[in-house]
Amino acid sequence: MTAPIIAIYCMVTLMFLMIGGIIGWLAKEHVLFTTPQQVFAHPEMFDENGQIIPDEVIAVRFENSYDDYEEDDD
């Protein structure tokens, strides 16, 4: 008697998981297409008129080297 109950429980659980995923995906798509999209940028990326400066943006990447701490033990 417990095997059919476990099988039904597994099927119901899988069904609710799939339905929840579909409803969540549809809700995300609805919110994405109905709300206005805003551009989040730092204030220093804008000129005096509030327009984004496309050609003066500089990207800097710092690479950390954590393997040199063994050399400092001397």
Stockholm file with secondary structure:
# STOCKHOLM 1.0

chainA/1-74         MTAPIIAIYCMVTLMFLMIGGIIGWLAKEHVLFTTPQQVFAHPEMFDENGQIIPDEVIAVRFENSYDDYEEDDD
#=GR chainA/1-74 SS CHHHHHHHHHHHHHHHHHHHHHHHHHHHHHHHHHSCCCCCCCGGGBCTTSCBCSSSCCCCCCCCCGGGGGGGGC
#=GC SS_cons        CHHHHHHHHHHHHHHHHHHHHHHHHHHHHHHHHHSCCCCCCCGGGBCTTSCBCSSSCCCCCCCCCGGGGGGGGC
//
